[in-house]
Amino acid sequence: MKIKASISKLKRKIVKIAYNAKEGHIASAFSILDIVWVLYDKVLKVNNQNINNPERNRFILSKGHASLGLYAVLSEKDFFSTREFEKFCQYGSFLGGHPDRNKVPGIEASTGSLGHGLPISVGVALGFKIKKIKSKVFTIVGDGECNEGTIWESLMLASHHKLNNLYCIVDFNRSTNRALDLGNLKKKFISFGWDTLVIDGHDHKQIYLALTKKSRFPVAIIANTIKGFGSKLMENNPAWHHRFPNDEELNYILNELT
């Protein structure tokens, strides 16, 4: 119950901040929030004290438009203050709609143009292997992002180099269903030489076990998630991909999240 309350608190904060900024991908932030929370709370062992350690674990949010979810966790983990988070997308703020590694504490790569985060992650993971550093690299891509050719090129390269220090988490919230049928994504990842798991992307125990799995191969985690998870107003509603709530919707969503 304590974890659920923490997640609900972060979701309420995300909604209020998007409302004030009149900007943000709230539903996508809700989709990834459980995964990002487990990463920073249990797995990465990265904090605002060791963020400059060259041998730290890395996390790259490839689907950068879900930045509100990442910012919420970084703020909670003291990479920057709640006051700064509340300035999201306002004039003079370093928190833009997409993560910027040159401005935001804790951001490893500037992302937003889909298909870029996983190639960067492959490069970092390969660099660790060459330097014999035992750190790991985690990246979240969207299912819609899997339409990008760079995703599949990266999967082949990672498999070729046996990058078992690389974890690719697919936020499978079925956003792509309106555009392109991906078919059996698990079989596709397996065919590219990845050790592939399918989990409930909102179950913290399943998330943790998947993120700590040891393998001789790169690990793909297909996380079944719900876009807008926690708000019946937003769940699986394409209209909420990129919008902020009006006064009535804000009150309704906040009541849902109590």
N, C-alpha and C positions, 0 to 999 in steps of 0.2 A: 504493500500500500504506500510505503514511503517513496518508492521509486515512481509509482504511478502519479503521486501527488507532485513530485518534482517535475515530471514531464508535463503535466497539466499546467503547472505554474509557468513553465517556459513557453508553452503554447499560448497562454493568455498574454504573456509579454509580447510574443511575436505579433499577435493580432492587434494589440494596442499600438505597437510601433508602426506597423504597416498602415493602420488607420491614420495615425498622425502624419506619416510621411506621404500618404496618398500614393504608395508604391509598394511593390513586393510580390513575390510568388509564395503566398502563404500555404497553399495546398501542397506544393512540392516540399516546402520546409517541414510540414507535418509528416510527410511521407518518409523522410530520411531521419527524423529527429531521434528515434529510438536507436538506430544504428550508430549515429554520431555520438550519442550519449555514452553508449557502451564502449565505443572506441576510446574516448577520452577518460572515462571513469575507470575502466578496467584493463585496457589492452595497450594503448600507445606508450604509457609512462612518459609522456611529454608534457611539460608544464612551462609556465612563464619564466622559470628559473633556468631550465636547461635547453631552451628553444634554440640557442646558438651552438649547441654541441653538434659537431659534424657527424657524430655517430648515433644521433637520435633516430628513432623510428620516424617515418614520414606518413602523413595523410594528405591526400589531394582530392578535393571535391571537384570532379570533372564536370558534373552538371552544376555549373556555377550559379545558375539562376535560383538554386535552392539555398542561397547564401544566408538567408535569415535563420535557417535551422543551425547552420554552423556558427554564425555570429552569436546566437543565443547560448550555445554550449561554451564557446570561447569566453564569453562574458561571465558565465557562471563559474568558469575555472580560472577567473582573474587574469586573463590575457589583456583585458581592458575593462573599464568600469561599465556598470549599468547605465550610468549617465551618458557615456559615449555611445552605447548601443541605442539609446533612445534618440540619438541624433541621426539615425540611419537615413541615408539619402537626403539629408538636409544640407543646405549651403555650408561649406567649410568642414563637413564631416569626412573622415577617412573611410567610412563604411558606405561603399557604393552598392549598387544592385548586384554586382558581380565581384568576387574576391580579388583583391589586388595585393600581391606579395610585397610590393614596395611601400605600401601604406598601412596594412592591417597586421598587427602583431599576431603571430601564430599561423599565418597563411603561407603555405609552402609553394604555391604556384598560382599565377593569375589565370583564371579560367572563366568560361562563359560561352565561348565559341565551341559548340559541342564537338567531341571527338579529339580534343587536345590533351585532356588530363591523363588518359591511359598511356599514350605514347611517352609523355613526360615521366610517368611512373615507371615505365619499362626502362627508360634511360637511367633513372636513379637506382633502380634495383640492380641493373647490370653494373653500374658504377660500384655499388656495395660489393658485388661479387668479385670484381676485378681487384678492389682494394682489400678483399678478405675481411670486410666489416659484416658482422652478423645481424645487422639491423634489418627491419622489415618495412615494406612499403604497402600502404593500403590506399585504394582509390574507389570512389563511388561513381558509377556511371548510371545514366538513365536507360530504361528500355527503349525509349525513343531515340536516344543517342546511339543505340546499336544499329541504327540505319546508316551510320557513318562508316565509310570504308576504312578509316584510320583505326577503328576499333579492331577490326579483323586482322589488319596488318600487324597491329601490336600483339594480338593474341598469338599469331604465328611466330613472331620474333621472340616473345617471352618463352614460348614452348621450346623453340630451337635452342635457346641458351639455358634452358632448364632453370628458370628463375623461380625457385621454390621459396624465395623470400618476398614474393609478390602476391597480393590478394586483390582481386577485382570483385567488388560487390555491385551487383546489378540491382538498382532500385526498380523492381519490376512491379510498377503500379498501373501497368497496362495503358499508359498514355499513348503508346504507339498503335493501339488497336484501331484508332480512327484513320491511320495513315498506311501502315504496312504490317502485314501478318508475319511475325518473326518465327512462327512455327514452334517446334520443340527446342527451346533455347538451351536446355540442358544437353541435349544430344549434340547441338552445334558446338558448344564449348568443349565437350568431351572429344569431339572429332578434331578439334584444334590442339589437343594434347594437354588439356587442363583437368586437374582434379576438381570435380564439380559437385557442389552441394545445393540442395533446394531447402530453404527454411522459411519460417514465418518471420518477416522482417520487423514485427512489432513484439516478438517474444524475446526478452532480454537473455534468457538462458540459452536459447537456440542461437542467438546472435553471438554470444560470448564463445560458445563451443566451436562455432564455425570460424570465428576470427582467430582462435588459438589452435586450430587444426595444424598438425605437422604433416608434411607431404614431401615427396621427391619431385613434385611438379608444381607449377604455378597453381594457385587455388582460386577457383571461381565460386562465388556465393550468389546464387540467384535468390534474392530476398523478396518474397511475395509481400507486397505492401498495398496500402490503400491510400490513394491520393486524397489529402485532406483529412487523414485519420483522426477521429475524435470529435469531428463536427459533422453531424448528419446533413447540415446545410451545404457543406463543401464536398463530402465524400463522393468520389467518382463523378463529380460534376465538372465537365470540361469548361464551363463558364468561369470557374474559379482558378483557372490556370495562372492568370496574371490580372488580378484586380484586388482592390481594397474594399472593405465593407463600408456601407453607409451607417448612419447612426442606429437604425433599427437592427440591421444585421450584426453590428458590433455587439449590441446588448444580447442578442439571441445566442451568438457564438460564445460569448463569455459565460453565459448561464449554462451552456452545454458543457463547458470545461471546468465547472466547479466540482 
